[in-house]
Amino acid sequence: MKTTIALSSALAALALAGCVVAPVRPAYVAPAYVAPPGVVYVAPTYAIPGPGYVWAYHAHYGWGWHHPQYGWHRGWQ
């Protein structure tokens, strides 16, 4: 009985030895945004307009949604 348990434990350890996998990382992790010196952070006032937008500070208009490819939401320049 003990040899059967020991043998099955050894076989299980051998079978699972190559199955250790690192956890999956997200494809993109945006860095935490830090407001420029002297600027107070303001939380978003409306929902994110689409995937890829980040809440960022605009020097003229203040806080808003910005996309790296499409630019500022609501047409800011």
CNS distance restraints for C-alpha pairs under 8 A (distance, minus, plus):
assign (resid   1 and name CA) (resid   5 and name CA) 6.47 0.50 0.50
assign (resid   2 and name CA) (resid   6 and name CA) 6.10 0.50 0.50
assign (resid   3 and name CA) (resid   7 and name CA) 5.87 0.50 0.50
assign (resid   4 and name CA) (resid   8 and name CA) 6.06 0.50 0.50
assign (resid   5 and name CA) (resid   9 and name CA) 6.04 0.50 0.50
assign (resid   6 and name CA) (resid  10 and name CA) 6.14 0.50 0.50
assign (resid   7 and name CA) (resid  11 and name CA) 6.17 0.50 0.50
assign (resid   8 and name CA) (resid  12 and name CA) 6.07 0.50 0.50
assign (resid   9 and name CA) (resid  13 and name CA) 6.15 0.50 0.50
assign (resid  10 and name CA) (resid  14 and name CA) 6.25 0.50 0.50
assign (resid  11 and name CA) (resid  15 and name CA) 6.06 0.50 0.50
assign (resid  12 and name CA) (resid  16 and name CA) 6.08 0.50 0.50
assign (resid  13 and name CA) (resid  17 and name CA) 5.89 0.50 0.50
assign (resid  14 and name CA) (resid  18 and name CA) 7.91 0.50 0.50
assign (resid  15 and name CA) (resid  19 and name CA) 7.94 0.50 0.50
assign (resid  16 and name CA) (resid  20 and name CA) 7.40 0.50 0.50
assign (resid  33 and name CA) (resid  56 and name CA) 7.21 0.50 0.50
assign (resid  35 and name CA) (resid  39 and name CA) 5.96 0.50 0.50
assign (resid  35 and name CA) (resid  40 and name CA) 7.00 0.50 0.50
assign (resid  35 and name CA) (resid  41 and name CA) 6.30 0.50 0.50
assign (resid  35 and name CA) (resid  57 and name CA) 7.05 0.50 0.50
assign (resid  42 and name CA) (resid  63 and name CA) 6.79 0.50 0.50
assign (resid  44 and name CA) (resid  55 and name CA) 7.00 0.50 0.50
assign (resid  44 and name CA) (resid  63 and name CA) 7.78 0.50 0.50
assign (resid  44 and name CA) (resid  64 and name CA) 7.31 0.50 0.50
assign (resid  48 and name CA) (resid  53 and name CA) 6.77 0.50 0.50
assign (resid  48 and name CA) (resid  54 and name CA) 7.95 0.50 0.50
assign (resid  48 and name CA) (resid  65 and name CA) 7.12 0.50 0.50
assign (resid  49 and name CA) (resid  53 and name CA) 7.09 0.50 0.50
assign (resid  49 and name CA) (resid  65 and name CA) 7.63 0.50 0.50
assign (resid  49 and name CA) (resid  73 and name CA) 7.57 0.50 0.50
assign (resid  52 and name CA) (resid  67 and name CA) 5.89 0.50 0.50
assign (resid  52 and name CA) (resid  68 and name CA) 7.59 0.50 0.50
assign (resid  53 and name CA) (resid  65 and name CA) 5.82 0.50 0.50
assign (resid  53 and name CA) (resid  66 and name CA) 5.22 0.50 0.50
assign (resid  53 and name CA) (resid  67 and name CA) 4.45 0.50 0.50
assign (resid  53 and name CA) (resid  68 and name CA) 7.53 0.50 0.50
assign (resid  54 and name CA) (resid  65 and name CA) 5.48 0.50 0.50
assign (resid  54 and name CA) (resid  66 and name CA) 5.36 0.50 0.50
assign (resid  54 and name CA) (resid  67 and name CA) 6.42 0.50 0.50
assign (resid  55 and name CA) (resid  63 and name CA) 6.94 0.50 0.50
assign (resid  55 and name CA) (resid  64 and name CA) 5.62 0.50 0.50
assign (resid  55 and name CA) (resid  65 and name CA) 4.70 0.50 0.50
assign (resid  55 and name CA) (resid  66 and name CA) 6.32 0.50 0.50
assign (resid  56 and name CA) (resid  63 and name CA) 5.70 0.50 0.50
assign (resid  56 and name CA) (resid  64 and name CA) 5.70 0.50 0.50
assign (resid  56 and name CA) (resid  65 and name CA) 6.12 0.50 0.50
assign (resid  56 and name CA) (resid  66 and name CA) 6.28 0.50 0.50
assign (resid  57 and name CA) (resid  62 and name CA) 5.44 0.50 0.50
assign (resid  57 and name CA) (resid  63 and name CA) 4.42 0.50 0.50
assign (resid  57 and name CA) (resid  64 and name CA) 6.36 0.50 0.50
assign (resid  58 and name CA) (resid  62 and name CA) 4.78 0.50 0.50
assign (resid  58 and name CA) (resid  63 and name CA) 5.82 0.50 0.50
assign (resid  58 and name CA) (resid  64 and name CA) 7.01 0.50 0.50
assign (resid  61 and name CA) (resid  76 and name CA) 7.77 0.50 0.50
assign (resid  64 and name CA) (resid  72 and name CA) 7.32 0.50 0.50
assign (resid  64 and name CA) (resid  73 and name CA) 7.20 0.50 0.50
assign (resid  65 and name CA) (resid  72 and name CA) 6.00 0.50 0.50
assign (resid  65 and name CA) (resid  73 and name CA) 5.54 0.50 0.50
assign (resid  66 and name CA) (resid  70 and name CA) 7.75 0.50 0.50
assign (resid  66 and name CA) (resid  71 and name CA) 5.50 0.50 0.50
assign (resid  66 and name CA) (resid  72 and name CA) 4.41 0.50 0.50
assign (resid  66 and name CA) (resid  73 and name CA) 6.05 0.50 0.50
assign (resid  67 and name CA) (resid  71 and name CA) 4.90 0.50 0.50
assign (resid  67 and name CA) (resid  72 and name CA) 6.21 0.50 0.50
assign (resid  67 and name CA) (resid  73 and name CA) 7.58 0.50 0.50
assign (resid  71 and name CA) (resid  75 and name CA) 7.77 0.50 0.50
assign (resid  71 and name CA) (resid  76 and name CA) 7.88 0.50 0.50
assign (resid  71 and name CA) (resid  77 and name CA) 7.97 0.50 0.50
assign (resid  72 and name CA) (resid  76 and name CA) 5.35 0.50 0.50
assign (resid  72 and name CA) (resid  77 and name CA) 7.06 0.50 0.50
